[in-house]
Amino acid sequence: MKNLLFIVFFGVVFNGFAKLDPPKTAEVKIKTSAICGMCKKRIERDLGLTKGIVGSNLNLDNKVVTVTYNPKKTSPEKIKGAISKIGYDADEVAADQKSHDALPSCCQKSAAAHKD
């Protein structure tokens, strides 16, 4: 009898855990002023350290970063602010000037296009 109660108890508990919703994520695409592979590494690394961001990938061909995030912890506006603080434009949000000026000269907006 104890074994049967034990099995039923854990079956109910396990079934309850199995019904928990997995964390929901959202995706946003943001146009940046990134130029090169160094920009890509910097943006993806720094976004990876930002609260609520699950992952990011910057396409250098079109300069669009695709960000997967937890909407309960962050928002597209906060993500754009984070990109701005890294030193890059993010859609309509201009790059933070102090952060932009601290970028290597080859990564600044006024730099000529170059290959890595």
C-alpha positions as CSV (number, residue, x, y, z in Angstrom):
1,M,0.0,0.0,0.0
2,K,2.8,2.4,0.9
3,N,4.5,1.7,-2.5
4,L,1.2,2.5,-4.3
5,L,0.8,5.8,-2.5
6,F,4.4,6.6,-3.1
7,I,4.0,6.0,-6.9
8,V,0.8,8.0,-7.1
9,F,2.3,10.9,-5.1
10,F,5.4,11.2,-7.4
11,G,3.2,10.7,-10.5
12,V,1.1,13.7,-9.5
13,V,4.1,15.8,-8.6
14,F,6.0,14.9,-11.8
15,N,2.9,15.5,-13.9
16,G,2.5,19.0,-12.3
17,F,6.1,19.8,-13.2
18,A,5.7,18.5,-16.7
19,K,2.9,21.0,-17.3
20,L,4.9,24.1,-16.5
21,D,5.3,26.3,-19.5
22,P,8.8,26.6,-20.8
23,P,10.2,30.1,-20.7
24,K,8.8,32.1,-23.6
25,T,11.1,34.1,-25.8
26,A,10.7,36.8,-28.4
27,E,12.8,38.0,-31.2
28,V,13.6,41.5,-32.5
29,K,15.7,42.7,-35.4
30,I,17.6,45.9,-35.0
31,K,19.6,47.8,-37.6
32,T,23.0,48.9,-36.3
33,S,26.0,50.9,-37.4
34,A,28.4,48.0,-37.1
35,I,31.2,47.7,-39.6
36,C,33.4,44.7,-39.1
37,G,34.0,41.4,-37.4
38,M,35.3,43.2,-34.3
39,C,32.0,45.1,-34.1
40,K,30.1,41.8,-34.4
41,K,32.1,40.2,-31.6
42,R,31.7,43.2,-29.4
43,I,28.0,43.6,-29.9
44,E,27.2,39.8,-29.5
45,R,29.5,39.5,-26.4
46,D,28.1,42.5,-24.6
47,L,24.5,41.7,-25.5
48,G,25.1,38.2,-24.1
49,L,25.9,39.8,-20.8
50,T,22.7,41.9,-20.7
51,K,19.9,40.8,-18.5
52,G,17.1,39.0,-20.3
53,I,18.9,38.4,-23.6
54,V,19.1,34.7,-24.6
55,G,21.2,35.1,-27.7
56,S,22.1,37.5,-30.6
57,N,23.5,37.3,-34.1
58,L,24.8,40.2,-36.1
59,N,24.6,39.9,-39.9
60,L,27.4,42.1,-41.2
61,D,26.0,42.1,-44.8
62,N,22.9,44.1,-43.8
63,K,24.1,45.3,-40.3
64,V,21.0,43.8,-38.6
65,V,21.4,42.1,-35.2
66,T,18.7,39.5,-34.4
67,V,18.2,39.3,-30.7
68,T,16.3,36.5,-28.9
69,Y,15.2,37.7,-25.4
70,N,12.9,37.0,-22.5
71,P,10.1,39.6,-22.7
72,K,9.5,39.3,-18.9
73,K,13.1,40.6,-18.3
74,T,13.8,43.1,-21.0
75,S,12.2,44.9,-24.0
76,P,13.2,46.0,-27.5
77,E,13.7,49.6,-26.1
78,K,16.1,48.3,-23.5
79,I,18.0,46.2,-26.0
80,K,18.4,49.3,-28.3
81,G,19.6,51.2,-25.3
82,A,22.2,48.5,-24.5
83,I,23.4,48.6,-28.1
84,S,23.7,52.4,-27.9
85,K,25.8,52.1,-24.7
86,I,28.1,49.7,-26.5
87,G,28.7,52.5,-29.0
88,Y,26.5,51.7,-32.0
89,D,23.3,53.1,-33.5
90,A,20.3,50.9,-32.9
91,D,17.4,51.7,-35.3
92,E,16.3,55.3,-34.3
93,V,18.5,55.3,-31.1
94,A,21.8,57.0,-31.7
95,A,25.0,55.6,-30.4
96,D,26.1,56.9,-27.0
97,Q,28.8,59.4,-28.0
98,K,31.3,58.6,-25.2
99,S,31.0,54.8,-25.9
100,H,31.3,55.4,-29.7
101,D,34.4,57.5,-29.2
102,A,36.0,54.7,-27.2
103,L,35.6,52.2,-30.0
104,P,38.7,51.4,-32.1
105,S,38.9,54.0,-34.9
106,C,38.2,51.3,-37.6
107,C,34.8,50.6,-35.9
108,Q,33.6,54.2,-35.7
109,K,30.9,55.4,-38.1
110,S,33.1,57.8,-39.8
111,A,35.7,55.1,-40.7
112,A,36.0,53.9,-44.2
113,A,34.6,50.4,-44.9
114,H,37.2,47.7,-44.5
115,K,37.6,43.9,-44.5
116,D,38.8,41.9,-41.5
